[in-house]
Amino acid sequence: MKNLLFFYGLECPHCIAMESLVDKLVSEGFPVTKMEVWHNKENQEKLTGLDVGQKCGGVPFFFNENNQKSICGEVKYEELKNWAMGK
């Protein structure tokens, strides 16, 4: 299984709100890679390459490498878990 990517900004309040949901996914065995973009140019470039057409244009941004699906912004845990499961 490929990674689930969570792009975030260190000081981003929406990202901070999603952190506990991401940690819950990890505790349930989902391979989530956290990638900070506000202070890491390499991660920012990766985000830009995955956010086709600047659909989201910012963080939090979630990308599933298995099915190429993404989520923008804050979402409920159920939606995040469905995304992680490839639904």
Buried (B, 14 or more C-beta within 10 A) or exposed (E): EEBBBBBBBEEBEBBEEBBEBBEBBBEEEBBBBBBBBBEBEEBBEBBEEBBEEEEBEBBBBBBBBEEEEBBBBBBEEEBBBBBBEEE
